[in-house]
Amino acid sequence: MRIKSSILPKDLLDKIKNPDPIEGEDIVIEDDDGNMVGVIIQPKAYEFFIKAIEEREDEIDKSLDEPFDPSAPSLDDLRGE
């Protein structure tokens, strides 16, 4: 999901743009009982996580012992879409 920064409260936007280095850059959003309902991570951390996931997925894909068959049905084909 993407949202425009203009709809965020100014104090939250300020905390996102200027994180407290002592508190950390990630922002954990909790309900009144202390349960986590969301997390905002900074762009560099997000890029790092995405890159790490893609690298791991590539490793898994390379370990498969199945040759690629371009005529094989796609997942959409199998689901009838």
N, C-alpha and C positions, 0 to 999 in steps of 0.2 A: 504494500500500500504506500502511496506517496501522498503527502499533504504539503500545502504551502506554508512556509514559515510565518506568513502574515496572519494565519489563524491561531497561532500559539500565543499564550500570554507572554507579555514582554519579559517578565522576570524569568520564566522558563527558557525563553529564547536566549536571554543573556547568559544563563547557566550553561546552555549548550555551546554557545559561541565562545565563552570564556570560562572553561572548566577550572575548578579549584585544584591545583596540582597536588595539594595535600590530601584532599578527599578522593581524588581520582577523576578520570575523564568520563567514565560511564555513569549514566544516570539511571537508577533503579526506581521505578514508579510502584508505590505500594498503596494498598487500600488502608482504611483506618485500623484494620486488624493486623497490619504488618505483612500481609500476603502480597507477593509480587504479582503485579498485573501487566508490567511491561518494562522494557529496558531500551534506553537510547544509548547507542555506542557511537563513538566518533568515526569519521570517514576512514581514517588510516587503519583503525582496528578492524572495521568492516571489510576493507580491501584485503587485509591480512587473513581474516577468517575465510573469506570467499576463495582466495588463492590456495590456502591450505586444503580446503574441501575439494577444490578442483584437482589439485595434485593427487590427493588420496583417491578420488574417483578414477583418475587416469591410471594409477597403479592397479586398481581393481580391474579396470577394463583390460589392461595389458596382460593380466594374469589369466584371463579367460582363455580357454583352449578351443574356442569355437571360431571357425573361419567366418568372415563376413560374407553374407549372401545377399546381394542387392535385390534379388527377386523374392526374398522372404517377405511375408506380410508384416506391415508395421503394427504397432499397438493400436493405432486408430482403425486399421483394417480389421483387426481381431475384435475390436469393440463395436464394429459396425458403423463407424463414423465416417 
